[in-house]
Amino acid sequence: MRSSRHEDKRLVEVSAYTWEQLAAATLRRQFPEVPGRGRAAVVELVRRVGPIQSQVARAPFVTVAARLPGASYDDITAAYEAYDLVRGSNLRGTVHTCTREQHPVLDAVTRRALANLWRRSLTLERVSVERCRAEMERFATGRWRGPDQLREHLSSWLASVESAASAETSRTSGVGRAMAHSHSALIRRPTTGGWDRQTQPGYRVAADVWGVPSSPLLTDRDAALVALTRMHLAAYGPANRRDIAWWSGAGLRGIDMALVALADELSERPGPDGQPYYDLVEASTGGYADPGLRLLPEYDALVVGYDPTSRDRFLDHDHLRFFWLMANGSFSSAVLHNGRLAASWKFAGSGSSRRIELRMFPGRPRLDESDLADQVAALETALDMHVADLVVTRG
């Protein structure tokens, strides 16, 4: 898989990583030392920790609270309002928050990765996926469009250029209906309420919002996949090829191509599972190998940044069922303690005053409410809310 000039590098020349070494290296990236607070610091944090899975709208706010304590709700909102941070559907078809610079990379890779899903979900036979996407981009340029508007436009357009069956699929099929607003070129903003609320969004083409031309990466998908592989390793490394493929939604063949293209920038070392693990030779320094106790959001990067078979660096497999709902694939919020996921937690109640309910995983030492005081304060600041009570129980 690697280029011939690297064939003499045998994995046996270096000792294998342990799960503990992999965890410490990743934590330094995921908990970087970012100077200051304010909007610029929030954007820099996201640039360094990578795109944040955000189908739960408050997840980026909780991510900032865990990794940049003291950053405020207004700081995070300002980054969104300036479109320095944007939210849209891309990697694996899921919602992510990323920086302005990261978005074109995610868009270009996602277009290729999900092309067959578009074709099947909309039963396209006469028009191409590219033409279908271009029509949705045209409609979502110049103004924000609601999901109902996007769905109605897609159905009407398909009825005129494709087939009645395709139009019907776009109206009635769950996945088909989602295609109207899940194009990776579109970003979303709340039409009512704040960025941390699960409210009705509006959608618009990202390049149109910024007033810039389309990215050249859209016509050079291989370069986009190389850039995305570099992005993953910078935020989550060291990682194996399956980690990068799962996170990106790209196939292993494409990831192997990207790793060959990046060979001069990478180190290679076996992991505890026998697979080769790759890392950037010039990885950023600093960060916290043991960041202490942190309240992580739903779908945190320490979980979803890796292939399911490689998540042992942060959790005990037997604990997975305590915060992963297998029926729908959702992950609840987790607690990082001593470099491991040790508990799950959730908000209870409604309004600006909430209660935190924290449940320890079996075998993990019970945390005291006082241990969580700093993180609770960071959450209150990042979400502009009051935590009235904290309850810790055992799983």
C-alpha positions in Angstrom: 0.0 0.0 0.0 2.9 2.4 0.8 5.2 3.6 -2.0 8.3 1.5 -2.9 10.8 3.9 -1.3 9.1 3.2 2.0 9.1 -0.6 1.7 12.3 -1.0 3.7 10.5 0.5 6.8 9.5 -2.6 8.7 7.0 -2.4 11.4 9.1 -4.6 13.6 11.8 -1.9 13.8 9.8 0.0 16.5 7.8 -1.2 19.4 4.0 -1.2 19.1 1.9 1.5 20.6 -0.1 0.6 23.7 -3.7 1.8 24.1 -2.5 4.1 26.8 0.1 5.7 24.5 -2.4 6.2 21.8 -4.8 7.8 24.3 -2.2 10.2 25.6 -1.2 11.3 22.1 -4.8 11.9 21.1 -5.7 13.7 24.3 -2.9 16.2 23.6 -4.6 17.0 20.3 -8.2 17.0 21.6 -7.4 19.1 24.6 -5.0 21.7 23.1 -3.6 24.8 24.8 -5.4 27.6 23.1 -4.5 31.1 24.4 -7.2 33.5 25.4 -10.9 33.2 25.0 -13.4 35.0 22.8 -14.5 34.3 19.3 -11.0 33.8 17.8 -10.1 31.3 20.5 -13.3 29.3 19.9 -12.6 29.1 16.2 -9.0 28.1 16.8 -10.1 25.3 19.1 -12.4 23.9 16.5 -9.7 24.1 13.9 -7.4 22.0 16.1 -9.9 19.4 17.4 -11.6 18.9 14.1 -15.2 19.0 13.0 -17.7 18.4 15.8 -20.6 16.1 15.3 -23.6 18.3 15.9 -27.0 16.7 15.3 -27.5 17.7 19.0 -27.3 21.5 18.6 -25.7 22.1 22.0 -22.8 19.6 21.4 -20.4 22.3 20.1 -21.2 24.4 23.1 -20.4 21.5 25.4 -17.3 20.7 23.4 -16.0 24.2 24.0 -16.9 24.1 27.7 -14.9 20.8 28.1 -11.9 22.0 26.0 -11.8 25.8 26.5 -13.3 26.4 30.0 -14.3 30.0 30.4 -15.4 30.6 26.8 -18.9 32.1 26.9 -22.2 31.5 25.1 -21.7 34.9 23.4 -18.2 33.9 22.2 -19.5 30.7 20.6 -22.6 32.4 19.1 -20.4 35.2 17.7 -18.3 32.6 15.8 -21.5 31.1 14.3 -23.0 34.5 13.4 -19.8 35.6 11.6 -19.8 32.2 9.8 -16.3 31.5 11.0 -18.0 28.3 12.3 -20.6 26.7 10.1 -23.0 23.7 10.6 -24.1 21.4 7.9 -24.5 17.7 6.8 -21.4 16.2 5.5 -19.2 13.4 6.9 -21.1 10.1 6.8 -24.2 12.2 6.1 -24.3 13.5 9.6 -24.4 17.1 10.9 -21.0 18.6 11.8 -19.8 22.0 12.9 -16.5 23.0 11.3 -14.4 26.1 10.5 -14.8 28.1 7.3 -11.6 26.6 6.0 -12.5 23.0 6.8 -15.9 23.1 5.1 -14.8 22.9 1.4 -12.7 19.8 2.3 -15.7 18.1 4.0 -18.0 19.1 1.1 -15.7 17.7 -1.6 -15.2 14.3 0.1 -18.8 13.9 1.1 -20.1 14.5 -2.5 -18.1 11.5 -3.7 -18.8 9.3 -0.7 -22.6 9.8 -0.8 -23.2 9.9 -4.6 -24.5 6.4 -4.7 -26.9 7.1 -1.8 -28.3 10.0 -3.6 -28.8 7.9 -6.8 -30.5 5.1 -4.9 -32.6 7.3 -2.5 -34.0 9.4 -5.3 -34.1 6.6 -7.9 -32.3 8.7 -10.4 -32.1 7.3 -13.9 -32.4 10.2 -16.3 -30.5 12.9 -14.5 -27.1 12.7 -12.8 -26.5 13.2 -9.1 -24.3 16.2 -10.0 -27.2 17.9 -11.9 -29.6 17.2 -9.0 -27.2 18.8 -6.5 -26.6 21.8 -8.8 -30.3 22.4 -9.0 -30.6 22.4 -5.2 -27.6 24.8 -5.0 -29.2 27.1 -7.4 -32.4 27.2 -5.4 -30.5 27.7 -2.1 -28.5 30.6 -3.4 -29.3 34.2 -2.6 -31.6 33.5 0.3 -32.2 31.0 3.2 -34.6 28.2 2.4 -36.6 26.1 4.9 -36.6 22.3 4.8 -40.2 22.2 3.5 -39.3 24.7 0.7 -36.3 22.5 -0.3 -38.3 19.3 -0.3 -41.1 20.8 -2.4 -38.6 22.3 -4.9 -36.8 19.0 -5.2 -40.0 17.0 -5.7 -41.3 19.4 -8.3 -38.0 19.5 -10.2 -37.7 15.7 -10.2 -41.3 15.4 -11.5 -40.3 17.6 -14.5 -36.9 16.2 -15.4 -36.8 12.7 -13.9 -40.0 10.7 -13.2 -43.1 10.6 -11.2 -41.7 7.7 -9.2 -38.6 9.7 -8.3 -40.6 12.7 -7.3 -42.8 10.5 -5.1 -39.8 9.0 -3.4 -38.4 12.4 -2.6 -41.8 13.2 -0.9 -42.5 10.0 1.0 -39.2 8.2 1.7 -37.4 9.2 4.8 -34.0 9.1 3.2 -35.3 10.7 0.0 -36.9 13.6 1.9 -33.6 14.1 3.7 -31.7 14.5 0.4 -33.4 17.9 -0.1 -31.6 19.5 2.9 -28.6 17.2 3.5 -26.5 18.3 0.5 -23.0 19.0 1.9 -22.7 22.3 0.0 -25.4 23.8 2.2 -25.0 25.2 5.7 -27.7 25.9 8.2 -28.6 28.5 10.7 -31.5 28.7 13.2 -34.6 30.6 12.1 -35.7 31.0 15.7 -33.9 30.6 19.0 -30.2 30.2 19.5 -27.5 28.1 17.9 -27.7 25.7 20.9 -31.4 24.9 20.3 -33.1 22.2 18.3 -35.1 24.6 16.2 -36.2 24.8 12.6 -33.2 25.7 10.5 -32.7 27.6 7.2 -30.3 26.4 4.5 -28.1 28.2 2.0 -25.0 27.4 -0.1 -21.9 28.1 2.0 -19.9 29.7 -0.8 -22.9 32.1 -1.4 -23.0 33.1 2.3 -19.3 33.9 2.3 -19.4 35.5 -1.2 -16.6 33.4 -2.6 -16.2 31.1 -5.7 -16.7 27.4 -5.3 -13.7 25.6 -4.0 -11.2 24.1 -6.5 -11.3 20.9 -4.4 -14.7 20.1 -5.9 -12.9 19.2 -9.1 -10.0 17.5 -7.4 -11.5 15.0 -5.1 -8.3 13.1 -4.5 -6.7 16.3 -3.2 -9.7 16.8 -0.9 -9.3 13.3 0.5 -5.6 13.9 1.1 -6.5 17.1 2.9 -9.2 15.4 5.0 -6.8 12.6 5.9 -4.3 15.1 7.1 -7.1 16.9 9.1 -8.1 13.6 10.8 -4.5 12.8 11.8 -3.9 16.3 13.1 -7.0 16.1 15.3 -7.3 12.4 16.3 -3.9 10.8 15.5 -2.3 8.4 15.7 -4.9 6.5 13.8 -5.2 3.5 11.5 -6.6 3.4 8.0 -10.0 2.1 9.2 -10.3 4.9 11.7 -9.9 7.5 9.0 -12.2 5.7 6.6 -15.0 5.3 9.2 -14.8 8.9 10.3 -14.6 10.4 6.8 -17.2 8.1 5.2 -14.7 7.4 2.4 -13.7 3.9 1.2 -10.4 2.2 2.3 -9.0 2.4 -1.2 -9.2 6.2 -1.2 -7.7 6.4 2.3 -4.8 4.1 1.2 -4.2 6.5 -1.8 -4.2 9.5 0.6 -1.7 7.8 3.0 0.6 7.1 0.1 0.4 10.7 -1.1 1.2 11.9 2.5 4.0 9.4 3.0 6.7 12.0 3.4 4.6 13.7 6.2 3.9 10.6 8.2 5.4 8.2 10.7 4.2 4.6 10.9 4.1 2.4 13.9 2.2 -0.8 14.8 -0.6 -0.6 17.3 -1.9 -2.8 20.0 -4.3 -4.5 17.6 -1.5 -5.3 15.1 -2.6 -2.6 12.6 -0.2 0.1 11.4 -0.9 3.5 13.0 -0.1 6.7 11.2 0.8 10.1 12.6 2.0 13.5 11.3 5.7 13.8 11.7 5.3 17.5 12.4 2.3 17.2 14.7 1.4 20.2 16.8 3.0 20.2 20.3 1.5 21.0 23.6 -1.9 20.0 24.9 -2.9 17.9 27.9 -2.1 14.2 28.0 -4.3 14.1 31.1 -6.8 16.9 30.9 -8.5 15.9 34.1 -12.2 15.5 34.6 -14.3 16.8 31.7 -18.0 16.7 30.8 -18.1 15.7 27.2 -21.0 16.2 24.7 -23.1 13.7 22.8 -21.1 12.1 20.0 -17.8 13.3 21.4 -14.7 13.0 19.2 -13.1 10.6 21.6 -15.8 8.1 20.5 -16.8 9.0 16.9 -13.3 9.9 15.7 -12.5 6.2 15.4 -13.6 3.0 13.8 -15.8 1.0 16.3 -13.2 -1.7 16.7 -10.5 0.9 17.7 -12.3 2.7 20.5 -10.5 0.8 23.3 -8.1 3.7 23.8 -10.8 5.6 25.8 -13.4 3.1 27.0 -13.9 -0.4 28.3 -16.0 -2.3 25.8 -18.4 -3.5 28.5 -19.3 0.2 29.2 -20.4 1.0 25.7 -24.0 -0.1 26.3 -24.3 2.5 29.1 -24.1 5.5 26.7 -24.7 4.0 23.2 -28.3 3.3 22.2 -27.7 0.5 19.7 -31.2 0.7 18.2 -30.6 4.2 16.7 -26.8 4.5 17.0 -26.9 7.5 19.2 -24.3 8.3 21.8 -25.2 10.1 25.1 -22.9 12.5 26.9 -19.9 11.0 28.6 -17.5 11.9 31.4 -13.7 11.7 30.9 -11.8 10.9 34.1 -8.2 9.8 34.3 -8.0 9.4 30.6 -11.0 7.0 30.3 -14.7 7.4 29.8 -16.0 6.8 33.3 -19.7 7.8 33.3 -22.6 9.1 31.3 -24.5 12.3 32.1 -27.5 14.3 30.9 -29.5 17.4 31.7 -32.8 17.1 33.4 -35.5 19.8 33.5 -36.2 22.6 31.1 -35.6 26.3 30.8 -32.5 28.2 32.0 -32.1 26.2 35.2 -31.3 22.5 34.9 -30.2 19.5 36.9 -27.3 17.3 35.9 -27.7 13.6 36.4 -24.5 11.6 36.2 -24.3 7.8 36.2 -21.0 6.1 36.9 -20.0 3.1 34.8 -19.6 -0.2 36.8 -16.1 -0.5 38.3 -15.3 3.2 38.1 -14.7 5.0 41.3 -17.6 7.3 42.3 -17.0 11.0 41.6 -18.0 13.5 44.2 -20.1 16.5 43.3 -17.2 18.8 44.3 -15.0 17.1 41.7 -17.2 18.5 39.0 -17.5 22.1 40.2 -15.1 23.6 37.6 -16.7 21.7 34.7 -20.2 22.7 35.8 -19.1 26.3 35.9 -17.7 26.0 32.4 -21.0 24.5 31.2 -23.0 27.3 32.8 -20.8 29.9 31.0 -20.8 28.2 27.6 -24.6 27.5 27.6 -25.7 30.6 29.5 -27.6 28.6 32.0 -27.7 27.7 35.7 -27.1 24.2 37.0 -29.3 24.0 40.1 -28.4 20.5 41.2 -26.0 17.6 40.4 -26.8 14.0 41.2 -24.2 11.2 40.9 -25.4 7.6 40.9 -23.9 4.2 40.0 -24.7 2.3 36.8 
